[in-house]
Each structure stands twice: as C-alpha cells, then as structure tokens.
Amino acid sequence: MTDATLSAAPAATDQPELKRVMGPWLLLLFIVGDILGTGIYALTGQVAKQVGGMVWLPFLVAFLVAMVTAFSYLELVTKYPRAAGAALYTHKAFGIHFVTFIVAFAVMCSGITSASTASRAFAANLSSALGLGLSGGIGITLLGLGFIAIVAAVNLRGVGESVKANVVLTCVELTGLLIIITIGFWAIGAGQGDVSRVMQFKPGTEGGMVWPVIAATTLAFFAMVGFEDSVNMAEETKDPSRIFPKILLAGLVITGVIYVLVSISAITLVSPEQLGEGETPLLKVVQAGAPNFPLWIFGFITMFAVANSALINMLMASRLVYGMSREHVLPPFLGKVHETRRTPYVAIGFTTLLAFALITFVGEVPALGGTTALLLLCVFTVVNIAVLVLRKDKVEHGHFRTPTILPVVGALACAFFAGPWTGRDPVQYQIAGILLGIGILLWFVTVWINRRSGVTPTEPNAEDFGKHGPMN
C-alpha cells in the first residue's frame, strides 16, 4: 500500500459492532485511572534523583504540557468521534498513509511500553507485599509476564468487564494516593518531616536548575499520559461529542492536583536520596510518616494501582490495532472480532506478545517509562499541528474549539521535550526505533496483502478514513 486511499478497500461489514457502554462517570474513571498509577507510584523517586526536593515541579510542568495538548485532542475527538484517535486526525490532516500508520503504531507502542512498565512495578510491589525478596532478574520478569497474561484474559472478556475492573482498580489507586497525602499533611501538621525540602533544588548541579528540571520532566511526563487513550474509546462512549470536553479536562485537573500533593507529602517525609533508591518509593513515605501502618496493605494498593494502568493501556493498544486493521493499514486478520465476546481477540494476542518481549528483553522501569513519554510526545506534536491544518475541514455537528495559540504552544513544547537535548537516555530512542521497525515491517506485509486482494490505489481521501469502522 502506497499513498493510496483506504476507501478502495471493501468495508468490513461482516464483523460485529463494538458496544457503547461508557457514560460520563465511567469515562471519568477511565481517564483518571489511566493517568494515575505507574508513573507516580514507581517514578517519583527517579524524578527526585534529578531535582532534589522540588520533585513537584517536573510533575507540574508535565501537567501543563499535557493540558495544552488535551485541548487539541478535545477539538478533534468532538469533531471526529471515532475510534482511531490520533491516526484518524493525522490521516485527515495530511492524507499520507505511511505517516498515518507511523503515528497510529507509535500510539499503540506507547500503550504497550506503558503496560510493560506497569508489569515491572507490579512484580516489584508483589514481591514486597508478600516478602518474596525478589529484587530483579528472572523472578521479577516471570511475575511480570504472568501479570500481563492475566490482563490479556480480562481484556478478552470484553470492554464492559474491563471498564468495570477499571472502576474498582481506580478506586484502589486513588485510595493509595490519598493515604500518602493524608499521612504527609498529618505529619506536617504535627511538626514532623522537613517542609523546607519542598523548595530545595538538588545541590551541586552544574548550569542551574533549568536543564535538570527539563530532564526530569521528560520522565515525569510518563505520569501524565493516559488522557489520549480515551479518544480511542470514542465508539464505545455514549454521546462522545457532548461529554468529552468537561470529562477530559476534569480528569486532568484531578490528577494534576493529586500529583503535586503526593510529591509534597513524599519529599517532606523522605529525603530525595532515600526516595530515589529502589522501585517502591511511596512505601518509604508510608513507613516514615505512619510506621504503624501495615506496609503490606499499601504494597497491595500500589500493586493494584499499576495493574489498572496496564489494563487500560492494553485495552487501548488492542483497540487501536483493531481499528488500523479495519482500515486496511494492518493485515486484516488483526481486525477479527470474537463472535460471542465481541472483543478483538487477535489484536489482543498481538499486543500481548509485544508486551512479553519488552518485559523479557528490556525490563527497566525508567527506560520503558521514558520510551512511552518519548513516543507520545512525538505523537502529540503531530496532533497539535493537525488541529491547525483541519480548521478548514467543516463538519455538520457542533464541536469543541480550542484557542489557536494552544496547539501552537503544544506543538513547540512537545517537540522540544522529545529531543535529545533534554538529557533523555539514548536507550529510549533505541527501544522506540525497534518497535517502529516492527510496525514498518507489518506495513509492507499489508501492502503485499492489499495488492494480492486487488485493492486499487487512488488519491488519498481523508473523509474515508474511519468510514469502514464499526460506527453505530
């Protein structure tokens, strides 16, 4: 398939349609549950390593960048409420199918790297909660693989079951973070801890605080991603054009406030040096602020919190692969839907296998989390530009419109934070390159399949992207 339209392909009308099961509250819990989780639970210490007591600042900067980009997503998802998300917006804006594919596959990969990060954090917290004493190596890897297999099984049961599980897990992870905030501010009120650390930057840093904060923000940004996943659930959401704006912005604000409060609580009770050691930083906060609190309980809370991140990201990744297959951008077998469960079972299997590979051969939480942020920053740059390009495209229904300055600022900020000048670990570019290389190989396979099936290339027609999807 070259720069040809997808509209020449036959419509996939023989597959069951996806269910619209998500109302405003389920969508809010989906968004909050997706943003919260692995980032704040597993990476707070890594951020503290780079900036010292001002650990809250990179999270705040990451929140602002995410909020600006969220406004662009809001205009596009209310304008085009379809499941393909960033891929749809890219295709409509530029009409170049290879670019569309790369963006879509990058989003899918970000979900898998995020879920793989969560699996590592899950395994570490399970080991801590049960006293297994597994600090790394094959034990953590095997636990992570088993965890992802369970996530795949839940995903196969159906989006209704997955979203219900998300509700429970979101409540659990919110409880864990509220415990941290409560312990921290109770200790502050009792005169415990060292509140002055909140404004202390890491000593001995050459060149001031700007570049260390930028480097820390590239990692903290992983904690803010997740809001973009919700647009891929547009076809399973009731009245998406009406409810998305207020729900998405509310979800981002809620998580942003929680992150800042958790960061302040953590650094007040635990020094940056101690916070940066190991893979369970918030457990140290509980131990310091409430030594009589059963640590195994918080260990299980943390475990289920990161489980939620993995569930939602694998849910998104499989639906995106399904959507790309239905649009003939990936091989058609990836778009098959189970007759009884009505879930994209082949896409679920494919994304699970990729997660297995990342857990087995990479494993490092900062590397996987940083790769997730890198991939999404590149995607967000394209989406912010697409908003401006698509202003000329009018639709019949009303939709959200973001102020023009915001996508301009968003594109510049995201492109800046994706660059190597930020101090990003080079291994993140290597992981991203390998994943995208797999995608490009699949793209060429799809070209071959489409040619054998007699698909006739024509000029790109952005209006037809998403047309063959399972719209209600």
Rosetta blueprint (number, residue, H / E / L):
1 M L
2 T L
3 D L
4 A L
5 T L
6 L H
7 S H
8 A H
9 A L
10 P L
11 A L
12 A L
13 T L
14 D L
15 Q L
16 P L
17 E L
18 L L
19 K L
20 R L
21 V L
22 M E
23 G L
24 P H
25 W H
26 L H
27 L H
28 L H
29 L H
30 F H
31 I H
32 V H
33 G H
34 D H
35 I H
36 L L
37 G L
38 T H
39 G H
40 I H
41 Y H
42 A H
43 L H
44 T H
45 G H
46 Q H
47 V H
48 A H
49 K H
50 Q H
51 V H
52 G E
53 G L
54 M L
55 V L
56 W H
57 L H
58 P H
59 F H
60 L H
61 V H
62 A H
63 F H
64 L H
65 V H
66 A H
67 M H
68 V H
69 T H
70 A H
71 F H
72 S H
73 Y H
74 L H
75 E H
76 L H
77 V H
78 T H
79 K H
80 Y L
81 P L
82 R L
83 A L
84 A L
85 G L
86 A H
87 A H
88 L H
89 Y H
90 T H
91 H H
92 K H
93 A H
94 F H
95 G L
96 I L
97 H H
98 F H
99 V H
100 T H
101 F H
102 I H
103 V H
104 A H
105 F H
106 A H
107 V H
108 M H
109 C H
110 S H
111 G H
112 I H
113 T H
114 S H
115 A H
116 S H
117 T H
118 A H
119 S H
120 R H
121 A H
122 F H
123 A H
124 A H
125 N H
126 L H
127 S H
128 S H
129 A H
130 L H
131 G L
132 L L
133 G L
134 L L
135 S L
136 G L
137 G L
138 I H
139 G H
140 I H
141 T H
142 L H
143 L H
144 G H
145 L H
146 G H
147 F H
148 I H
149 A H
150 I H
151 V H
152 A H
153 A H
154 V H
155 N H
156 L H
157 R H
158 G L
159 V H
160 G H
161 E H
162 S H
163 V H
164 K H
165 A H
166 N H
167 V H
168 V H
169 L H
170 T H
171 C H
172 V H
173 E H
174 L H
175 T H
176 G H
177 L H
178 L H
179 I H
180 I H
181 I H
182 T H
183 I H
184 G H
185 F H
186 W H
187 A H
188 I H
189 G H
190 A L
191 G L
192 Q L
193 G L
194 D L
195 V H
196 S H
197 R H
198 V H
199 M H
200 Q L
201 F E
202 K L
203 P L
204 G L
205 T L
206 E L
207 G L
208 G L
209 M L
210 V H
211 W H
212 P H
213 V H
214 I H
215 A H
216 A H
217 T H
218 T H
219 L H
220 A H
221 F H
222 F H
223 A H
224 M H
225 V L
226 G L
227 F H
228 E H
229 D H
230 S H
231 V H
232 N H
233 M H
234 A H
235 E H
236 E H
237 T E
238 K L
239 D L
240 P H
241 S H
242 R H
243 I H
244 F H
245 P H
246 K H
247 I H
248 L H
249 L H
250 A H
251 G H
252 L H
253 V H
254 I H
255 T H
256 G H
257 V H
258 I H
259 Y H
260 V H
261 L H
262 V H
263 S H
264 I H
265 S H
266 A H
267 I H
268 T H
269 L H
270 V L
271 S L
272 P H
273 E H
274 Q H
275 L H
276 G L
277 E L
278 G L
279 E L
280 T L
281 P H
282 L H
283 L H
284 K H
285 V H
286 V H
287 Q H
288 A H
289 G H
290 A L
291 P L
292 N L
293 F L
294 P L
295 L H
296 W H
297 I H
298 F H
299 G H
300 F H
301 I H
302 T H
303 M H
304 F H
305 A H
306 V H
307 A H
308 N H
309 S H
310 A H
311 L H
312 I H
313 N H
314 M H
315 L H
316 M H
317 A H
318 S H
319 R H
320 L H
321 V H
322 Y H
323 G H
324 M H
325 S H
326 R H
327 E L
328 H L
329 V L
330 L L
331 P L
332 P H
333 F H
334 L H
335 G H
336 K L
337 V L
338 H L
339 E L
340 T L
341 R L
342 R L
343 T L
344 P L
345 Y H
346 V H
347 A H
348 I H
349 G H
350 F H
351 T H
352 T H
353 L H
354 L H
355 A H
356 F H
357 A H
358 L H
359 I H
360 T H
361 F H
362 V L
363 G L
364 E L
365 V H
366 P H
367 A H
368 L H
369 G H
370 G H
371 T H
372 T H
373 A H
374 L H
375 L H
376 L H
377 L H
378 C H
379 V H
380 F H
381 T H
382 V H
383 V H
384 N H
385 I H
386 A H
387 V H
388 L H
389 V H
390 L H
391 R H
392 K H
393 D L
394 K L
395 V L
396 E L
397 H L
398 G L
399 H L
400 F L
401 R L
402 T L
403 P L
404 T L
405 I H
406 L H
407 P H
408 V H
409 V H
410 G H
411 A H
412 L H
413 A H
414 C H
415 A H
416 F H
417 F H
418 A L
419 G L
420 P H
421 W H
422 T H
423 G L
424 R L
425 D L
426 P H
427 V H
428 Q H
429 Y H
430 Q H
431 I H
432 A H
433 G H
434 I H
435 L H
436 L H
437 G H
438 I H
439 G H
440 I H
441 L H
442 L H
443 W H
444 F H
445 V H
446 T H
447 V H
448 W H
449 I H
450 N H
451 R H
452 R H
453 S L
454 G L
455 V L
456 T L
457 P L
458 T L
459 E L
460 P L
461 N L
462 A H
463 E H
464 D H
465 F L
466 G L
467 K L
468 H L
469 G L
470 P L
471 M L
472 N L
